[in-house]
Amino acid sequence: MSEQPVCACHKFKARTEKESKQLINRLSRIEGQIRGIRGMVEKNVYCTDILMQVAAANAALNAFTRELLGNHIRTCVADDIRNGKDETIDELVQTLQKLMK
């Protein structure tokens, strides 16, 4: 995996190959679900059937969010706290507040 340049305006997270692959696989499945929902709309499928697929896509996206958040807390947040960067706690609280809207 090649190193990405870091600019002052964005942070960078080096992920393991396994972590990246798991996240990308989840996103690929979600993309497929969304394409399926679009196809259902295009075929005038009954509303309730589409809504059930939307609920499944939402659940998949929530699972992706939980996995990414868990990884973030175990790595980025924990490392920053160990290194005395307590502002990361405020960043995490703000992120959680946005996720819970």
C-alpha positions as CSV (number, residue, x, y, z in Angstrom):
1,M,0.0,0.0,0.0
2,S,1.5,3.3,-1.0
3,E,1.8,6.2,1.4
4,Q,-0.7,9.1,0.8
5,P,0.6,12.6,1.1
6,V,-0.7,14.5,4.1
7,C,-1.8,18.1,3.8
8,A,-2.5,20.4,6.7
9,C,-6.2,20.4,6.0
10,H,-6.8,16.6,6.1
11,K,-5.8,13.9,8.4
12,F,-4.6,10.5,7.0
13,K,-5.2,7.0,8.3
14,A,-3.0,4.2,7.2
15,R,-5.2,1.0,7.2
16,T,-4.0,-2.5,7.1
17,E,-4.7,-4.4,3.9
18,K,-7.2,-6.6,5.9
19,E,-9.0,-3.6,7.3
20,S,-9.3,-1.8,3.9
21,K,-10.5,-5.0,2.3
22,Q,-13.2,-5.5,4.9
23,L,-14.5,-2.0,4.6
24,I,-14.4,-2.0,0.8
25,N,-16.2,-5.3,0.7
26,R,-19.0,-3.9,2.9
27,L,-19.2,-0.8,0.7
28,S,-19.4,-2.9,-2.5
29,R,-22.3,-4.9,-1.0
30,I,-24.0,-1.6,-0.1
31,E,-23.5,-0.2,-3.6
32,G,-25.1,-3.4,-5.0
33,Q,-28.1,-3.0,-2.7
34,I,-28.5,0.7,-3.7
35,R,-28.4,-0.3,-7.4
36,G,-31.0,-3.0,-6.7
37,I,-33.2,-0.4,-5.0
38,R,-32.9,1.9,-8.0
39,G,-33.8,-1.0,-10.3
40,M,-36.9,-1.7,-8.2
41,V,-38.0,1.9,-8.6
42,E,-37.4,1.8,-12.3
43,K,-39.5,-1.4,-12.5
44,N,-42.3,0.1,-10.5
45,V,-42.0,-2.5,-7.7
46,Y,-44.5,-2.2,-4.9
47,C,-43.6,0.5,-2.3
48,T,-43.4,-1.9,0.7
49,D,-41.0,-4.2,-1.1
50,I,-38.7,-1.3,-1.9
51,L,-38.9,0.0,1.7
52,M,-37.8,-3.4,3.0
53,Q,-34.7,-3.2,0.7
54,V,-34.0,0.3,1.9
55,A,-34.2,-0.9,5.5
56,A,-31.7,-3.7,4.6
57,A,-29.3,-1.1,3.0
58,N,-29.6,1.2,6.0
59,A,-28.7,-1.7,8.3
60,A,-25.7,-2.5,6.1
61,L,-24.6,1.1,6.2
62,N,-25.0,1.2,10.0
63,A,-22.9,-2.0,10.2
64,F,-20.2,-0.3,8.1
65,T,-20.3,2.8,10.4
66,R,-20.0,0.7,13.5
67,E,-17.0,-1.2,12.1
68,L,-15.3,2.0,11.0
69,L,-16.0,3.8,14.3
70,G,-14.8,0.8,16.3
71,N,-11.5,0.7,14.3
72,H,-11.2,4.5,14.7
73,I,-11.5,4.3,18.5
74,R,-9.2,1.4,18.9
75,T,-6.5,2.9,16.7
76,C,-6.6,6.7,16.1
77,V,-8.3,7.8,19.3
78,A,-6.4,5.4,21.5
79,D,-3.0,6.4,19.9
80,D,-3.8,10.1,20.2
81,I,-4.7,9.8,23.9
82,R,-1.6,7.8,24.6
83,N,0.4,10.6,22.9
84,G,-1.3,13.4,24.9
85,K,-3.6,14.7,22.2
86,D,-6.7,15.1,24.3
87,E,-8.4,17.2,21.7
88,T,-9.1,13.9,19.9
89,I,-11.7,13.2,22.6
90,D,-13.6,16.4,21.7
91,E,-13.4,15.4,18.0
92,L,-14.8,12.0,18.8
93,V,-17.6,13.5,20.9
94,Q,-18.5,15.9,17.9
95,T,-18.4,12.9,15.5
96,L,-20.7,10.9,17.7
97,Q,-23.1,13.8,18.1
98,K,-23.3,14.1,14.3
99,L,-23.8,10.3,13.9
100,M,-26.7,10.4,16.4
101,K,-28.7,13.1,14.7
